[in-house]
């Protein structure tokens, strides 16, 4: 592709002939930007167009005018050629602006330059749509699969940590329950603790009965029947 561009540039410069020259001298085998190549092709086209409509052919169409006013005929021809070139250049400029050709061509040049260092062959469609779609989607699907696997691994690690924390909490609860049962059994089987607890209950009852305003039953006089 680069060789074709260099050949096109050289041929465009050669075709300009004595009336024009290549805007920049390009070394053999060198490449020029596609934007400049487009401008060179437009210039070549205009020069060929002017050569096809030479002054001799113009005067052949207007022989009587040329015989009567040769200088005016020359001025008319020069004005016509200038107007024609200006109109063509304006049309090309509008096309380049509407299609954003300069940016597109520069991006294409960049892609070509980056592809020079690539050793593996470029991708080409196989002609089988199913295989082409599969080959295009496979890298994306593998990337998504790897991302999902990493997310699953992280979630599993978090779940393991939560499960270990729950088991540790259950162990602490079981240990506290066993300690409570051991203390209850020790209290039930120790007579000293039982007697001390009974005396404490009796003392509490006496205190409550001797306190003012208690509801203890009053003694009543009872007489024997005659």
Residue pairs with C-beta under 8 A, 6 or more apart in sequence:
1 112
2 31
2 112
2 116
3 29
5 31
5 32
5 34
5 37
6 26
6 28
6 29
6 30
6 31
6 32
8 37
8 41
9 22
9 26
9 32
9 37
9 40
10 26
10 28
12 22
12 37
12 40
12 41
12 43
12 44
13 21
13 22
13 26
13 40
15 44
15 47
15 48
16 22
16 43
16 44
16 47
17 47
17 51
19 47
19 50
19 51
20 43
20 44
20 47
22 40
23 36
23 39
23 40
23 43
24 32
24 36
26 32
32 40
33 105
33 106
33 109
34 105
34 106
34 108
34 109
35 101
35 102
35 105
35 106
38 96
38 101
38 105
42 88
42 89
42 92
45 88
46 84
46 85
46 88
46 89
49 84
49 88
50 81
50 84
50 85
53 81
55 74
55 77
58 73
58 77
58 80
59 66
59 73
59 77
62 73
65 72
65 73
66 73
95 101
96 102
115 122
123 135
125 132
126 132
126 135
186 193
187 193
187 194
188 194
208 214
209 216
